[in-house]
Amino acid sequence: MVTRVKSHAVQTNSCCAVFSAWIHGDPRKVIYPTDSHGQFCGHKDTPNAYLPLPVATVFLVHMLEMLPTCFTFYFLTYLAVSSSVVMANCGRFRFVLPCCILSCLLFFLSVSLCLPGIWHCYWEYSSLSGKPGTNITISDIGFHTDLSIFLQLRQTWLIFMICLSVIEAIIVVILIFLRTRLRIAIALLKEGSRAISYIMSTLLYPIITFLLLAICIAYWVVTALYPSNCWFIAELFSFKEFCCIHPTFSQTNITKVCPGSQCMFAFYGGESVYHRNILVLHVCNLFVFLWLVNFTMALGQCALAGAFASYYWALKKPNDIPACPLYSSFSRAIRYHTGSLAFGSLILSVVQMIRIVLEYLDHKLKGSQNACTRFMLCCLKCCFWCLEHVIRFINRNAYIMIAIYGKNFCTSSNDAFFLLMRNVIRVAVLDKVTDFLLFLGKLLISGSVGVLAFFFFTHKIPVIQQETPSLNYCWVPLLTVIFGSYMIAHGFLNVYAMCVDTLFLCFCEDLERNDGSSSRPYYMSPGLHKILRKGEEGAKLCTAS
């Protein structure tokens, strides 16, 4: 057999390389291209050693070299979030979430800052009128790394002015119509901060979630890129390497030890039983991955909900809070509620798998001229997107009820759903307002880290100028740092979101179970009762008794 190596046979497309690595089970194909015979290019002592590596491979290696710097900023982000929490907890357990305070401050300052911003955008838009080259659209210029080019266009300032005007209008509407709900949301955030101050271990739980998710991702990657390592595939190819070394397979002792064994040559691409069923194996692997990820998230939500519920239902806070509430809640979730968490995760995974199939069909039918088919597919995608978010909402509250009462998933989801429906106005407003405030906190953290990273990569910090790596293009690592810092902030602030949701559900349950009398006092704190139950001045509280 004559081996022909031609440059046009080299697979330089990175997407094809990833797909090939995923299908044929060799992760080296993600980085190194291969010829038509499956031989790697750019390796020493190979026929393709002289072939140059593609630009994508060089870029990937450069990004790998930048990973230590990016991880340094991720670590600094973690210190910034966790240390601000610890520093704010000094004193007699008086705790107010720094990010929420800054978010509220940013929320109200944005009202006054948007107006000067709108005026400045209008002034720049007017001053560029009549100047040559300023009426060119952004689409005509295309993408440029020099952002100052876009600031010379009138369209850029027009877009800025419109965006700021929309933001200003939204903020004014929120302040006018939801001012009371904003007070309640801030009160819930403060109450959640007080709960976390008594259970500081909950701030470390995102690290546990990160480790569990890393294990799930590693399992999926290893299984997807090395599918032949599985026992059922290894059995099919147990004699593959021997066949390649010993062509005279029938003359060996293997045929005597294992009667009926055959030596089958699996050529490049493969037409064996394994290759004919590899798509089914990858689909099953993807489904298991989704199930494991959703189960990990469900376990975290149930563990945190149990810890925060123990704070709310304590007769006298913090004396009656049990010792190690997070550990106790996590142990209960593992020991008693694994089936409920797995069932809820299974339902969500099935819906997510259907959405992936719909996305695949949409990709395959993009060139279809049948308008009815495209419309039906678009409707299905929209419906299952809504269904996934509804199931996420129901599961989240069901896990809270599971942590409180210990009932099964179906009973807990039914109780949580009807409890929220009886308080639908509070749920609709408080949930969105709280999410908005926490979102501002995430933007504040990631934006601050992004500004610091920008000055770091552009050598604008004299103290550490010598340690700064020399970069020809800083936007990719900068965006990586911003994205990573946002995800870290997202993980930590989700603890507060879970705390607020748990306290709110406990509050609704408290109102239905108790009436504020001496025999059935409320379990809510005096500050929360003052805002949420103004008409019951003489109501009895457990903490005030």
Buried (B, 14 or more C-beta within 10 A) or exposed (E): EEEEBEEEBBBBEBEEBBBBBBBBBBBEBBBBBBBBBEBBBBEEEEEBEEBEBBEBBEEBEBEEEBEEBBEBBBEBBBEBBBEBBEEBBEEEEEBEBBBBBBBBEBBEEBBEBBEEBBEBBBEBBEEBEEEEEBEBEBEEBEEEEEEEEBEBBBBBBBBBBEBBBEBBEEBEEBEEEBEEBBEBBBBBBBBBBBBBBBBBEBBEBBEBBBEBBEEBEEBBEEBBBEBBEBEEBEEBBEBBEEBEEBEEBEEBEBBEEEEEBEBBEBEEEBEBEBBEEBEEBBEEBBBBBBBBBBBBBBBBBBBBBBBBBBBBBBEEBBEEBEEEBBEBBBEBBEEEBBEBBBBBBBBBBBBBBBBEEBEEBBEEEEEEEEEEEBEEBEEBBEEBEEBBEEBBBBBBBBBBBBBBEBBEBEBBBBBBBEBBEEBEEBBEBBBBBBEBBBBBBBBBBBBBBBEBBBEBBEBEEEEEEEEBEEBEEBEBBBEBBBEBBBBBBBBBBBBBBBBBBBBBBBBBBBBEEBEBEEEEBBBBBEEBBEBBBEEEEEBBBBBEE
